[in-house]
Amino acid sequence: MTRLNDMLKIEQNDLDIVNRLFTDPDNQQVNALSALIERFGGAAAINEKARQARDPENLMQRLKALNSTYVADLEWLTNQRDQKAFVSMEDYCKTVLGETGGSTSVDFSNAVTLEISAMQFFPWLMAEAKQAIDKKELMPGRFIRVRNMAEQAQDNGDILATALAMQIMGATYVESLDTRGTDGSNIHLAGGPATLSGFFGGIGQPNHYPLKWAEEYLTYFTTYGIQQVLNVNPGTILLGYVMHRLGVDIEFKISVFVGNDNPWFILWTLMTAKLFARQDGSTPLAGFNLSNSVNNDTIREAHAIRKKLGLEKQVRFEHHITETYKSIVLQPYNRRAELVAIAKEVPNISAKHEGGEPEIEATKDHPSDIFDYFIPKKDILANNLMAPLLDNYLEKHRSVNLTAEALIRAGIGVAAAKNLH
């Protein structure tokens, strides 16, 4: 068996050929990307602009210059944090385990990150925070956004307020760039169900779109300090690795739609991350969504691969515990029990909540729907959908806390918004 395995060794000559391809002065793809980076001032200047753009004082000043109503919300959030209005992790654990339980009864060494998707509008975050205080609930440690970037940038400072709120709370978050298949680039989506089978060819980033994606990223990175974005296409995933090697401090997570659904696919994903890591070992791949079809054995195998490649601490497995009730999976879909089982042995997992509890969703006049993410705000308001969409979001928040309770009862720690709890 060992001799057979030895046959899989990549020869140095083959690695040299790939290196020559990437370093070839005539490589059109690399040259175009390098020119784009230089157009933005070069990697060092880009990173500094991003650092300044996400500076909390600068974000607040920009919001005040807009006369944004969100300034008061952010001041309130800061005061609530400073006054320790949110439930402490110690008290939360006691609520779940009883007065003799407490956080010392729980192992936080491999805490599961509490994740929610999608936090589309800044006021939803405020509603969630107020409920968390009132009901002594945990706020997620990770937020995913899928709202149109251009729209949120023009909406009362929504994009700025979210960037500042995440730093106030001590949470990570991901934005979804507009340069993706839903922007018209994928002709298989344009015709609805009549052409949808063509979508099996992949998320649309055809022709020149990877470079357009990179330009959009650099625009939002330098303007708003947005560092971590969703990545949906093998081409832009590779491009993200190359940008990082060229000095741009990009971060991304890979979407569930890419389809990491078996150990071989996961090996491909993690192997590429390792091959294109910087000399210090860092990778822009912050995490990736496992397919909704994976089972715990696949996660175990994936973890073994991740650990052997030295990416255990850098790359998070983002696992859907609940999904939107409509348009993505067969219901009922709830992976909470499986999560509790696997989290005892596999570290660096996030529990992603994209829907509420299936039995509750079934009773809603407007259950959560993945396609709701792509409705323009003007249409949401025109159709009186904002209230039901907020209700959907708060049901996801409820599911986050049900997962937190289940993990803590099993003696497994959770990672919530670290500055609040």
C-alpha positions as CSV (number, residue, x, y, z in Angstrom):
1,M,0.0,0.0,0.0
2,T,2.8,2.4,0.8
3,R,4.3,1.8,-2.6
4,L,1.0,2.6,-4.2
5,N,0.7,5.8,-2.2
6,D,4.2,6.8,-3.2
7,M,3.0,6.9,-6.8
8,L,0.8,9.9,-5.9
9,K,3.8,12.1,-5.0
10,I,3.8,15.2,-7.1
11,E,7.1,15.4,-8.9
12,Q,9.3,18.5,-8.5
13,N,9.4,19.0,-12.2
14,D,5.6,19.3,-12.4
15,L,5.6,21.8,-9.5
16,D,8.3,23.7,-11.4
17,I,6.1,23.9,-14.5
18,V,3.2,25.3,-12.5
19,N,5.5,27.8,-10.8
20,R,6.8,28.9,-14.2
21,L,3.2,29.4,-15.4
22,F,2.4,31.7,-12.5
23,T,5.6,33.6,-12.7
24,D,5.7,33.9,-16.5
25,P,6.0,37.6,-17.4
26,D,3.4,37.0,-20.2
27,N,0.8,35.4,-17.9
28,Q,-2.3,37.4,-18.9
29,Q,-4.4,36.5,-15.9
30,V,-1.7,37.4,-13.3
31,N,-0.7,40.5,-15.3
32,A,-4.2,41.8,-15.4
33,L,-4.7,41.2,-11.6
34,S,-1.3,42.9,-10.8
35,A,-2.3,45.9,-12.9
36,L,-5.6,46.2,-11.1
37,I,-3.8,46.1,-7.7
38,E,-1.4,48.7,-8.9
39,R,-4.3,50.9,-10.1
40,F,-5.6,50.9,-6.5
41,G,-2.2,52.0,-5.3
42,G,-0.4,48.7,-4.6
43,A,-1.0,46.2,-1.9
44,A,0.5,48.1,1.0
45,A,-1.5,51.2,0.2
46,I,-4.7,49.1,-0.3
47,N,-4.3,47.5,3.1
48,E,-3.7,50.8,4.8
49,K,-6.7,52.4,3.2
50,A,-8.8,49.4,4.4
51,R,-7.4,49.8,7.9
52,Q,-8.4,53.5,8.0
53,A,-11.8,52.8,6.4
54,R,-12.8,50.3,9.2
55,D,-11.3,52.4,12.0
56,P,-14.3,52.8,14.5
57,E,-13.8,56.6,14.8
58,N,-13.7,57.1,11.1
59,L,-16.8,55.0,10.6
60,M,-18.7,57.0,13.2
61,Q,-17.6,60.3,11.7
62,R,-18.8,59.2,8.3
63,L,-22.2,58.2,9.7
64,K,-22.5,61.6,11.5
65,A,-21.6,63.4,8.2
66,L,-24.5,61.5,6.6
67,N,-26.8,62.5,9.5
68,S,-27.6,58.8,9.8
69,T,-30.2,57.8,12.2
70,Y,-28.0,54.8,13.0
71,V,-25.6,56.9,15.0
72,A,-28.0,56.8,18.0
73,D,-28.4,53.0,17.6
74,L,-24.7,52.5,17.7
75,E,-24.2,54.8,20.7
76,W,-27.0,52.8,22.4
77,L,-25.2,49.5,21.5
78,T,-21.9,50.8,22.8
79,N,-23.5,51.9,26.1
80,Q,-25.3,48.5,26.5
81,R,-22.0,46.7,26.0
82,D,-20.2,49.0,28.4
83,Q,-22.9,48.6,31.1
84,K,-22.8,44.8,30.6
85,A,-26.5,44.8,29.8
86,F,-26.1,41.5,27.8
87,V,-26.2,38.2,29.7
88,S,-22.7,37.0,30.6
89,M,-21.6,33.6,29.4
90,E,-21.4,32.5,33.1
91,D,-25.0,33.4,33.7
92,Y,-26.2,32.0,30.4
93,C,-24.6,28.7,31.3
94,K,-26.2,28.8,34.8
95,T,-29.6,29.3,33.2
96,V,-29.1,26.2,31.0
97,L,-27.3,24.0,33.6
98,G,-28.6,25.3,36.9
99,E,-27.0,27.4,39.5
100,T,-24.3,24.8,40.2
101,G,-23.4,24.5,36.6
102,G,-21.8,27.7,35.3
103,S,-19.2,28.1,32.6
104,T,-16.6,26.1,34.5
105,S,-18.8,23.0,33.8
106,V,-18.3,23.6,30.1
107,D,-15.3,22.9,27.9
108,F,-14.6,26.1,25.8
109,S,-11.4,24.8,24.3
110,N,-13.2,23.9,21.0
111,A,-16.1,26.3,21.3
112,V,-18.6,26.2,18.4
113,T,-19.1,29.6,16.8
114,L,-22.7,30.7,16.7
115,E,-23.5,31.9,13.2
116,I,-26.6,33.5,11.7
117,S,-27.6,34.2,8.0
118,A,-28.6,36.5,6.5
119,M,-28.5,39.8,8.5
120,Q,-29.8,41.9,5.6
121,F,-30.7,45.3,7.3
122,F,-28.9,47.1,10.2
123,P,-32.2,47.7,12.0
124,W,-32.6,43.9,12.3
125,L,-29.4,43.8,14.2
126,M,-30.8,46.3,16.7
127,A,-34.0,44.4,17.1
128,E,-32.0,41.2,17.7
129,A,-29.8,43.0,20.3
130,K,-32.8,44.4,22.2
131,Q,-34.4,41.0,22.3
132,A,-31.1,39.4,23.5
133,I,-31.0,41.8,26.4
134,D,-34.7,41.3,27.3
135,K,-34.6,37.6,27.1
136,K,-31.0,37.0,28.3
137,E,-30.0,35.4,25.0
138,L,-26.7,35.2,23.3
139,M,-25.8,37.3,20.2
140,P,-24.1,35.3,17.4
141,G,-20.4,35.5,17.1
142,R,-20.6,35.5,13.3
143,F,-23.0,37.2,10.8
144,I,-23.5,36.6,7.1
145,R,-24.9,39.2,4.8
146,V,-26.3,38.7,1.3
147,R,-27.8,42.1,0.7
148,N,-27.0,43.9,-2.5
149,M,-23.8,45.9,-1.9
150,A,-24.7,49.0,-4.0
151,E,-28.1,49.2,-2.3
152,Q,-26.8,49.0,1.3
153,A,-24.1,51.6,0.5
154,Q,-26.8,54.1,-0.4
155,D,-29.2,53.3,2.5
156,N,-28.7,55.7,5.4
157,G,-25.2,54.4,6.1
158,D,-26.3,50.8,6.5
159,I,-23.0,49.4,5.3
160,L,-21.0,51.7,7.6
161,A,-23.2,51.0,10.6
162,T,-22.9,47.3,10.2
163,A,-19.1,47.5,9.9
164,L,-19.0,49.5,13.2
165,A,-21.5,47.4,15.0
166,M,-19.5,44.2,14.4
167,Q,-16.5,45.8,16.0
168,I,-18.5,47.0,19.0
169,M,-19.9,43.5,19.5
170,G,-16.7,41.6,18.8
171,A,-18.2,39.5,16.0
172,T,-17.0,38.5,12.6
173,Y,-19.1,39.1,9.5
174,V,-19.1,38.3,5.8
175,E,-20.5,40.4,2.9
176,S,-21.6,39.1,-0.5
177,L,-20.3,41.0,-3.5
178,D,-22.7,41.9,-6.3
179,T,-20.5,40.3,-8.9
180,R,-22.1,36.9,-8.8
181,G,-24.5,34.8,-10.8
182,T,-27.5,36.7,-9.7
183,D,-26.2,39.9,-11.3
184,G,-27.1,38.7,-14.8
185,S,-23.7,37.1,-15.6
186,N,-25.2,33.6,-15.5
187,I,-27.5,33.3,-18.4
188,H,-28.9,30.1,-16.9
189,L,-30.6,32.2,-14.1
190,A,-32.2,34.7,-16.4
191,G,-35.0,32.5,-17.6
192,G,-36.2,31.2,-14.3
193,P,-37.1,27.5,-14.1
194,A,-37.0,27.3,-17.9
195,T,-33.2,27.6,-17.8
196,L,-32.4,26.6,-14.3
197,S,-30.9,23.2,-15.1
198,G,-28.1,25.1,-16.8
199,F,-27.1,26.3,-13.3
200,F,-25.6,22.9,-12.7
201,G,-22.6,24.3,-14.6
202,G,-21.7,26.4,-11.6
203,I,-22.2,29.8,-10.1
204,G,-21.8,32.4,-12.8
205,Q,-18.5,34.3,-13.0
206,P,-17.9,33.9,-16.8
207,N,-15.3,35.5,-19.0
208,H,-14.0,38.7,-17.5
209,Y,-16.0,38.5,-14.3
210,P,-13.3,37.2,-12.0
211,L,-11.4,40.5,-12.5
212,K,-14.6,42.4,-12.1
213,W,-15.1,40.6,-8.8
214,A,-11.6,41.6,-7.7
215,E,-12.2,45.2,-8.6
216,E,-15.4,45.2,-6.6
217,Y,-13.7,43.6,-3.7
218,L,-10.9,46.2,-3.7
219,T,-13.5,49.0,-3.9
220,Y,-15.4,47.9,-0.8
221,F,-12.2,46.9,1.0
222,T,-10.6,50.3,0.6
223,T,-13.8,52.4,0.9
224,Y,-15.5,50.6,3.9
225,G,-12.8,48.3,5.2
226,I,-14.8,45.2,4.3
227,Q,-12.3,42.4,4.5
228,Q,-14.2,39.1,4.4
229,V,-16.5,38.2,1.5
230,L,-18.4,35.3,0.2
231,N,-16.8,33.3,-2.6
232,V,-18.9,31.2,-5.0
233,N,-16.8,30.3,-8.0
234,P,-13.5,28.2,-8.4
235,G,-12.1,31.0,-10.6
236,T,-12.6,33.8,-8.0
237,I,-11.5,31.4,-5.2
238,L,-8.1,30.9,-7.0
239,L,-8.0,34.6,-7.7
240,G,-8.5,35.4,-4.0
241,Y,-5.5,33.1,-3.2
242,V,-3.4,34.9,-5.7
243,M,-4.5,38.4,-4.5
244,H,-3.4,37.3,-1.0
245,R,0.0,36.1,-2.2
246,L,0.4,39.4,-4.0
247,G,0.1,41.2,-0.6
248,V,-3.6,42.2,-0.4
249,D,-5.1,41.2,3.0
250,I,-8.2,39.7,1.5
251,E,-10.3,37.1,3.4
252,F,-13.1,35.0,2.1
253,K,-15.3,32.1,2.9
254,I,-16.5,29.6,0.4
255,S,-20.3,29.3,-0.1
256,V,-22.4,26.2,0.4
257,F,-23.3,26.6,-3.3
258,V,-19.8,25.6,-4.3
259,G,-20.7,22.1,-3.1
260,N,-18.0,20.8,-0.7
261,D,-19.9,17.6,-0.1
262,N,-17.3,14.8,0.1
263,P,-13.7,14.3,1.5
264,W,-12.2,14.4,-2.0
265,F,-13.8,17.8,-2.7
266,I,-12.7,19.1,0.7
267,L,-9.2,17.8,0.1
268,W,-9.1,19.8,-3.2
269,T,-10.4,22.9,-1.3
270,L,-7.9,22.7,1.5
271,M,-5.0,21.5,-0.6
272,T,-5.3,24.7,-2.8
273,A,-5.5,26.8,0.3
274,K,-2.2,25.3,1.5
275,L,-0.4,25.5,-1.8
276,F,-1.2,29.2,-2.1
277,A,-0.5,30.1,1.5
278,R,1.9,33.0,2.2
279,Q,5.4,32.2,3.5
280,D,4.1,32.8,7.0
281,G,1.6,30.0,6.5
282,S,-1.5,32.3,6.4
283,T,-4.3,31.8,4.0
284,P,-7.2,34.0,3.0
285,L,-9.6,31.1,3.4
286,A,-11.3,31.8,6.7
287,G,-13.8,29.0,6.3
288,F,-16.1,27.2,4.0
289,N,-19.7,26.0,4.1
290,L,-20.0,22.2,4.0
291,S,-22.7,20.9,1.7
292,N,-26.1,20.4,3.4
293,S,-25.7,16.7,2.4
294,V,-22.6,16.0,4.5
295,N,-22.7,13.6,7.4
296,N,-20.5,13.4,10.5
297,D,-18.2,10.8,9.0
298,T,-17.4,13.2,6.2
299,I,-16.7,16.0,8.7
300,R,-14.4,13.6,10.7
301,E,-12.5,12.8,7.5
302,A,-12.4,16.5,6.5
303,H,-11.0,17.4,9.9
304,A,-8.2,14.8,9.5
305,I,-7.2,16.4,6.2
306,R,-7.4,19.9,7.6
307,K,-5.2,18.9,10.6
308,K,-2.5,17.2,8.5
309,L,-2.3,20.3,6.3
310,G,-1.9,22.5,9.3
311,L,-5.1,24.5,8.7
312,E,-7.0,23.4,11.8
313,K,-7.0,26.8,13.4
314,Q,-7.2,28.9,10.3
315,V,-10.0,27.4,8.3
316,R,-13.4,27.0,9.9
317,F,-16.0,24.4,8.9
318,E,-19.3,26.3,8.6
319,H,-22.1,23.8,9.0
320,H,-25.8,24.6,8.4
321,I,-27.8,23.5,11.4
322,T,-31.0,25.0,10.0
323,E,-31.9,26.2,6.5
324,T,-34.5,28.5,5.0
325,Y,-37.8,26.7,5.0
326,K,-38.2,27.3,1.2
327,S,-36.2,27.0,-1.9
328,I,-33.0,25.2,-0.8
329,V,-33.5,21.9,1.1
330,L,-36.2,19.4,1.7
331,Q,-37.8,20.1,5.1
332,P,-37.7,19.3,8.0
333,Y,-34.0,20.1,8.1
334,N,-32.3,20.3,11.5
335,R,-28.8,19.1,12.1
336,R,-28.5,20.1,15.8
337,A,-28.2,16.6,17.3
338,E,-25.5,15.7,14.7
339,L,-23.6,18.9,15.6
340,V,-23.6,18.1,19.3
341,A,-22.2,14.7,18.5
342,I,-19.4,15.9,16.1
343,A,-18.5,19.0,18.1
344,K,-17.2,16.8,20.9
345,E,-14.3,15.7,18.7
346,V,-13.9,18.2,15.8
347,P,-12.8,21.8,16.6
348,N,-13.3,25.0,14.8
349,I,-16.8,24.5,13.6
350,S,-19.5,27.2,13.2
351,A,-23.2,26.4,13.6
352,K,-24.9,28.3,10.9
353,H,-28.6,29.1,11.2
354,E,-30.2,30.1,7.9
355,G,-33.8,29.3,9.1
356,G,-35.9,28.9,12.1
357,E,-37.1,25.6,13.6
358,P,-38.9,23.7,10.8
359,E,-42.0,23.0,12.9
360,I,-42.4,26.7,13.6
361,E,-41.6,27.8,10.1
362,A,-44.4,25.5,8.9
363,T,-46.9,27.7,10.8
364,K,-45.8,31.0,9.3
365,D,-47.8,32.9,6.7
366,H,-44.4,33.9,5.3
367,P,-41.8,31.2,6.1
368,S,-38.1,32.0,5.4
369,D,-37.1,31.7,1.7
370,I,-33.6,31.8,0.3
371,F,-35.0,33.9,-2.6
372,D,-36.0,36.7,-0.2
373,Y,-32.3,37.6,0.0
374,F,-32.4,39.0,-3.5
375,I,-35.5,41.2,-3.2
376,P,-34.6,44.9,-3.5
377,K,-35.6,47.0,-0.4
378,K,-38.0,49.1,-2.4
379,D,-39.9,46.0,-3.4
380,I,-39.9,44.7,0.2
381,L,-41.4,48.0,1.4
382,A,-43.9,48.1,-1.5
383,N,-45.1,44.6,-0.6
384,N,-45.2,45.1,3.2
385,L,-42.6,42.4,3.6
386,M,-40.2,44.0,6.1
387,A,-42.1,42.9,9.2
388,P,-42.4,39.2,8.1
389,L,-38.7,39.2,7.0
390,L,-37.7,40.5,10.4
391,D,-39.8,37.9,12.0
392,N,-38.0,35.2,9.9
393,Y,-34.7,36.6,11.1
394,L,-35.6,36.6,14.8
395,E,-36.7,33.0,14.4
396,K,-33.2,32.2,13.2
397,H,-31.9,34.0,16.2
398,R,-34.1,31.8,18.4
399,S,-32.6,28.7,16.7
400,V,-29.1,30.1,17.4
401,N,-29.9,30.0,21.1
402,L,-31.5,26.6,21.0
403,T,-28.3,25.3,19.5
404,A,-26.3,27.1,22.2
405,E,-28.4,25.5,24.9
406,A,-28.0,22.1,23.4
407,L,-24.2,22.4,23.1
408,I,-23.8,23.8,26.7
409,R,-26.0,21.0,28.1
410,A,-23.6,18.6,26.4
411,G,-20.6,20.4,28.0
412,I,-19.5,22.0,24.8
413,G,-18.7,25.7,24.8
414,V,-20.0,28.3,22.3
415,A,-18.5,31.4,20.8
416,A,-20.9,34.3,20.8
417,A,-20.2,38.0,20.3
418,K,-17.2,38.2,22.5
419,N,-17.5,41.8,23.6
420,L,-21.1,41.4,24.8
421,H,-21.1,38.1,26.7
